[in-house]
Structures are given as structure tokens and as C-alpha cells.
Amino acid sequence: MSYLMNSEEILQTIQMIEQQHLDVRTITMGISLQDCGDEDIQACAEKIYEKICKSAKDLVKTGEEIEQEYGIPIVNKRISVTPISIVAASCKSDDYTILAKSMDRAAAEIGVNFIGGFSALVQKGATESDRALISAIPQALAETERVCASVNVGSTKAGINMDAVKELGHTVKELAEKTKENDSIGCSKLVIFCNAVEDNPFMAGAFHGVGEPERVINVGVSGPGVVYSALKDCQGKSFDEVAETIKRTAFKVTRMGQLVAREASRRLDVPFGIVDLSLAPTPAQGDSVARILEEIGVDVCGAPGTTAALAMLNDAVKKGGVMASSQVGGLSGAFIPVSEDEGMIAAAKEGTLCIEKLEAMTCVCSVGLDMIAIPGDTTAETISAIIADEAAIGMINNKTTAVRLIPAVGKTVGDSVMIGGLFGEAPVMPVKTAGCQRFVDRGGRIPAPINSLRN
């Protein structure tokens, strides 16, 4: 099958790149580390370093060559690896910070922006290795630059592991404290999932699933600015026409992602996995999901109608994407990370957009409560309860949800957390302070819902 673009598509793509912030957000190489286990943790760390460096040695160079030859911006080159709690299960030591530093050293050597997979999957319970990894997260992320961590605490099939949820509230608090000199930035590299996917190319939640091949190329494409621009021609038109416009635009964006993914796969001699068509915003003007929702018709993101507009947007993006590629995967939808979206930053500062409204919005989009700064004195129990609420949405609705909160030490509502780059600026948002200690302290597992019984 040919994936060449015709002349009209090429001209449209040039316009989208030059004027509407279209880019390939990431080329992510997934690497299996299942053969790197060792009783000696130092030996395990060295195997991890060598495997990553050998497997991805040409990733950055190849991405840069494609970028130059095709004129398509490729913002990040990234790596995801097998969850480290699986790789390190045979290690006699429980100081997994050593392994995080090995990952960071390999990422620096290759020149990638981030490496994901300092992860554990504990939706039905935790092994000793899972517990060691979760305990190591604060120190590991505080002492590394490129390493990202994730923990999957629930799924539609397994329910929600509330023991892990309780512990992770304290993990987030400890990580914030360890990185308080930099506005608790370490918390931006930790995602807590329900129904995590194995082929996600986006950070901080990417890991290389155990069902994936030895190596794989996954590409994440982003184009909020392109959708926003297309909707400028839909003023006064019906929702049917708005949805159709979004679908056609998503089709074009996905075609570009497929072209880059297949070219990277060919040059690196690594199987092509998926294109993740996610509307991932940036702090730049004109590259905002919030502004798309406002163009659809709400005056300010967070006003009544926002959730319905987002549901239509998310669905239309998916429909357009699957028509352009048979290998759409990952998260593929509309992201709503507050700090990374210029329109959401403005709506949060204005007070129209609150955490409760964001939680409602996560019922209909990808992925969850993302990049939200909260007061530094927010309790660990409150953070755990927020994680549980978001995991419940994912579990019941059979979708991926996630939490990435930044309890900014020493800051309160009205302050801002300056993270920089693609992570942007996060206004500190208020959190309900009514108690939830008794709820969190129950422990155990919230059972899987009845809709999990599908066989």
C-alpha cells in the first residue's frame, strides 16, 4: 500500500506546519528489557544501560534526518522500556534508584529527551519488586533528569488497588518535597494510571508492555492548532458539520504521522507499532485544546457545555484517525493538561475551570487530571482520594484515566508553578479540604465492575 501524499495534501501539510503548530510530538522507541534481569543489581543496571544504548543508538540521528528531509518538526525523541519492577524482580537489592540512574545515563548518551518505564503494574496487588520500585520513585526522580515513572493502580478487569492508591498519595508528597527547590517539578514526571496501555508513546506515562515485540517504533502526532484553524470556517454551522470538519482534519494529521512512523521504522529496521493521534497542547498561542472548545461555542473553557464539546471533539478525532491508519493506538484523543495549554491556564486563573470540572471532562477524553498544580499543604490522603476518584472513572467506563498532580511546596492558590518548555506554567488550583482519611484508610481492593465480565 502506498502512503505517498498528493500535491494538494503536501501544500495543506506545509500550511499546517508553518501556520498552525502541526508537529510530530514524539518518535518513541519501545525496548524490551526482559533479558536484563540479574541477582546483582549493579550487573542488572549495566545490562539495562548497554541494551538501551545498543538498541536506540541511531534513534535521534534518524529522527533529525527525517525532520530535515520532510520538513516536519519532530519535537521529541523518546524511549520506553519494560516496567522496571518486572526487570528487577530477581535483584537481591531493593535500591532501584541505581536502575533509574542507569536509564538516565543511557538516555543522556543517546540524546533522547525522556525515557519512560520506571514503572509498576499493581492493579490487582503488588509484588516485592513493585513495592521496592514505588518506594524508590521519589529519590529516583529527584536524582535523574530524563527518567519518567508510572504506576497502574486499577483496571476494568481487576478493580482498584486501594493499598497502592494510599501509598502513592505519600509518594507524590515525598517527591514534591524532594524537588521543592524547583517548584516540585519531580511530580511532573510521575503518572498514576487506571487501564494503562502498553503502546503509549507520550510521557510521562510511556512504558514498553510485556506483549510488545523486542523493539518497536510508536509515533505521537499532535495538532490542536490545525483543528482550531479548521473550525474557524464552521462558525454558525451545526454540530454535524463541526464533527465532520474535525474528522477530516484528524485524517490529514494522522496521515502525516503514519508517513513519519513508517519511514522511521524502515530506516531503523524496527517494526512500526502505532500512531497515537492525541491533541496534545503546548503553552504556545494557537495550540490549545481549550481554545478549540471555545471555538465550538463555550465562552470560556469550563463553562456549561464544555464536557459535551470535548466529548464530540474526542470522538471525532478518533474516527478521523482510524480512517487514516489501521494502526492507531496509544491514547489517541484530546489531552487536557492544564499547565501545557494556554487556554486552560487562562481559564484556571479566571476561576471558570476547576478540578471538579476537569474531573467531569476526563470522563469523555484522554487521559485524566493532568499537570495540575495544587497547594503544597494538600494532604497525602486527599491526593490518594483524588487518584481513587479518577481511577474509578477509568474502571467503570473501560477507558484509560490518569493523575499527574503537583503539590507545590510553599505555594497556595493564586501562585503559579513555572515548569518551562512543553510543560508550561501551572496556576495553583484550589482543592476541597473536607476530610477523606477514613475512606483512604480502609485499604484493600475496590472490586471490578459487573461490565468486566465479558467472556
N, C-alpha and C positions, 0 to 999 in steps of 0.2 A: 504493500500500500504506500502511495506517495504522500508525503507530508509537506511538499513544497507549497509556498503561498503564491497566489497570482499577484499581478502588478497592483491591483486595487487594494488587496489586503496588505501589501507591503507599504503602500502610501499611508493607509489608515494606521498601521502599526507605528510608522515613523512619527505621525502626528501624536499618537497616544504616548509615545516615549518622550517626545520633546515638549509637549504642552500639558500632558495630563498625568504625569508621575507614574506611568506604567513601568514596572520593572519585574525581573525575576528576583524575588526576595532572597531565595537561597537555593543553592545546589548542595544537597546533603548526602554524603556517602554513609550508608549504614555498614557497619563492620561487625561480624561475629567474633566474639572473644571467648567462645565456649571452650576453645582448646588452650586457654591461657591459665587455667587453674593450677595451683601448686600449694603444698602444705606450707612452704616457706613464703611468706608474704612479700619479701623483697624479690624473690625469684618471680613471683606472680606479677609484681609491678613491672619488672624488666620485660617479661613476656608481653604485657599489655603495651608497653612503650614500643617495643620492636614491631609488634603486629600492626599497630596503628600507623607507624611511620612507613612500613613497607607497603601497606595496603593503599594508603592515601597520598603517597609521595608526589603524584602528578595532579592531584585534585585542583589545587589553587592555580597552577600554571594552565591547566586545561580550561578552567573557568574564565581566566583572563583572556585566553586566546579566542574563545567563543564570543566573549563580550566585545572584543576588538573587531573580529571578523564580521559579526552580525549587527553590531551597533546596539545591542540590547544590554541595558545595565543589569549586572548581576551583583546585588548588594552584598551578599554574604556567601562564603563557602564554609560549610559546617560538616561535622562528623557526629554520628550517633553510634553507640556501641551497645552490646548486650548488657542488660542490667547488671551492675557490678555486684549486687548481692548474690546473683547466680554464679558469676565468675569466681567470686572469692569464697564460695561455700566450703571449700576444702582447706582454706588457710587456717593455721593454728592461731594466728594473731587476730585480734578484733580491732586493731587500729587501722581502719580503712582510709584514713587520711593519706596514708602512704600511696594508696592506689589512685586517689584523686590527684595527687601531685604528679604521678606518673602520666596520667591522662593530660594534665595541663602542660607538662613538659613536651609531650608528643604533639599537642595542638600548636604550641609555640614553634616547634621545629618545622612543622609542615606549613604553618602560616594561616591556619583557619581562624575564623572569628570566634566560634564556640564549639564545644564538644559536649554532647548530652549522653546520659546513660548512667550517671551516678544515681542509680535508681533501685527501687524495690517494689515488688508486686505483692501486696499483703491483703487483698480484698477478702480472703477467707481465713486469714491467720498469718502469723509471722514465724519464719524460721529464725534460728540463732543468727544466721548471716544477715537476714533482713533487719533484725534488731541492732546488730552492730553497725550496719550502714546508716540507719536512721540516727543512731547516736552520734555518728561521725559527721553528719551533714553540717552542723554549724561551724565546726573547725575547718572542715574540708572546703567549704565555700568561702570562708573568711580568708583562707591562705592560698587560694588559687584565683586566677583571673578569668579563665575561659570555661571552666567546668560548670555545667548545669545539672541540677538534681531534680528528681521527680519521685513521687510515691503514689501508687494506685491503691486507694483505700476502699473502693467499692466497685460493684458491678451489678448489672441486672440479674445475672445468674447466681451471684454469691451473696448479695446483700452488702451491708456496710460494716466494716470492722471498726467498731467504736473504741476499742482499746488503742488502735493505731491513731484514730482521729484525736483522741485525748492527748496522746504523746506528741503529736505533731503541732498542736497548739503551743506547747512548751518549746518545741524545736524552732518554730518561727520566731518566738520571743527571744530565744537564746541567739539565733542568727542575727536578729536585728541589733541586739546588744553588742555582739562581736564586731559588727560593721557600722557602729553608730557614728564613727568619725567621718564616714562617707554617706550620711543620710540613710543608714541601714540598707545600703544598696545590695547587700548579700541576698536579701529576701526577693529581689527581682530575678534571682537565678534558681528559685525553688517553686515547683508547681505540684499541687496535690490534686490528684485526679479521681474521678469515677469513670469507669468504662474507657480507660486509656487505650489508644490504638497503637499498633506495632509499627506503623509506617509513617508516623508523623515527622515531617522534615523541619518543623518550626521549634524554636527554642522558647522557653527553657524546658519544654516537656518531651523532647525527642529522645527515644531510645530504640535500639535495634531489637525487634521482637524475636523470640525463640523460634517462631515459624518462618522467619525470613531466611533468604539464602546467605552464603558466605559473605558476599558483598552485594550492595545494591545502590542504585542512584535514584533518589527521590528529589523532586523539584517543587518548590513552593512559589507560586505566582501571586502577585498582588496588584490590584488595580482599582482602589476606591475612587481615585481621581477620574478614571476613564468612565466609570458608571455615573459619577456625579455630572460629568460633562454631557454624557448621552441624555440624561434626564432633563437637561436644560431645554430640550426640544419637546418635552412632554407636558409642559405647563397647561393646565386646564383639561388634560385628557384623562380618560378613565383608567382605573386600576388595571384593567385588562391590557391596555396599551403600555402602561408603565412596566408591568411584569414582562411583556414581550420584549420591550427595549432592553431590560436588564439581561434577559436570557440571550439575546443576540450579542450583547456586549461581552457577557461571560464566555460565550463560544469563541469569540475572537481572542480574548485573553488566554484561554486555555490552549488554543492552537499554538500560540507563541511559546507557552510553557512546554508543550509537547515537543516542539521543534528543538528547544534547548536541551530538554531531557534526553531525547534520542541521540542528539549529537554528542552530548557528554558521555552517554553510555557507550557509543561507538568508539570514541577516542580513548576512553579509559579501559575498554574491554570489560565492562562491568554491566550486569543486567539492569535494564530500566525497570524501576518499580512502579511509581505512581507520580502523577501531577496532583499536587494539593492546590486547588483553586480557592484560596481564602482571601477575602477582602481584609487584608492586614494594614491598618492605617499607619501613618507616621505623623510626627508633630508638624510637618510642613503644611502650609496653607494649600487647600485644594486636594488633599489626600486623606480625607476624613470620612469615616462611616457615619458619624453624627450628621455631617452636612448632607449626606445622601438622604437620611431620614427627614431632615428639614426640607430638602428639595421635594420629597414625596408629599409633604404637606403640613408637618407639625412645625409650629413656630420655633420651638427650642427642643433639642433632644431631651427627653424625659417628660415632656408634656403628654397628656392623654392622646392615645393613638400611636405612640412610639413603638410599643410592643407589636402591634398589628403591622405597622410599616416594616419593622425589622423581620417579622415572620415572612412576609412576602418577598423581601429582599433576599433572605437566606435561601428560600425555596427556589426562587428564580435563578440565583447563582448556580445552585446545584444542577438544575435542569439544563441550563446552558452548557455547563461544564461537561456533563456526561454525553452530550451530543457531539462534543469536540474530541473526546478521547475515551477509549474503553478502559483506561487505567487511571481514572480519577480516584483518589483515596485520601489518606491522611485525615484531616479535619474538614476541609472544604466547606466553607460557609463564610459568614461575616463575623469578624472578631470585634470585640468591644473593650479593648484595653484602655483604660481611662487615660493614663499618662502618655500613651502613644498616639492619641487622637486629639488634634487641635480643637475640634468642635466639642468633644466630651469634656476636655479641660475647661472650656468656657462655660458649658452648661453646669458643670460641678461647682465652679466658682460662683456662678449666679445663684445656685441652690435649687435649680429645677431638677437636676439629676442627682439622685440619692442612691445609697446602696440598696435600699429595698426595691427601687425601680429597676436598678441594674440586675438584681436577682430575678425579677419577673422577666426581663429581657433575655436572660440566659436560658429560659425555658424554650426559646424558639431559635437560637442561633448557636454559633460556635464562639467561645467554648464555655466561658464562665466568668466569675468575678476576677477580673484580670488587671494587674498593675494598679491596684487601688491602695493609696496611702491612707492610713488610719492613725488616730492619736497613739503616741508612744506608750501611754498608760493603759491601753486596752488590755484586758486580762487574757491570759492563755486560754481560760475556759471559754471566753467569748469568741476567740478565734476558732477554737475547736468546734463550737456550736455553729458558727458560720460555715465552716468546712462541711459539717454534717448536713446542714440545710442544702447546700449546693450539691453534695453527693446524692441526696435524696431525689433532687430534680433529675439528675442523670439516671439513677437507678430506676425510678418509676417510668420515665419516658424513653428508656433504652437508648440514651444518647451520651456522648462524652460531655462531661462538665468538669470544671477545674477551679481552683482557687489559687491566686497569687497576690497575697496581701503584704503590705509593707507597714508594720507598726513603727513609725518613725520616732526613734528615741529622742525625747526632749522637745517634741513638736506636738501641736494641737490644732484643732480646727481653725482654719484661716491661714495657717502656714503652708508652705509648699516644699516638696522634696524635689531637688534638682538632680536628675539622674544623667541626662545628656544622651546624645546620639539618638538612635531609634527609640530608646526608652523614654525620652522626653522629660516632662515635668508633671508631677503628681500633686494636685491640691489635696491637703489632708481633709478627709471627709468624715462627718460625724457617724458614730456607731451607737446604737441603742445600748444603754448601760444596765437595763434590767437584768437581774441575775439568771444564770443558766447552769450554775455549779452542780445542782442535783441531777440535772439531765446528763451532763457530761460524765459525772462520776459513776453512773450506772455501769458503764463498760459492757463487754460482751459484743454481740453482733445483731444489728437490725436485720431481720430475715429478708430474703429475696422476695419480691412481689409475686403475686399469682401469675402475672403475664410472663414470668421467666420460664414457666412450664410449657415448652413449645414442642417437645418431641412426641 
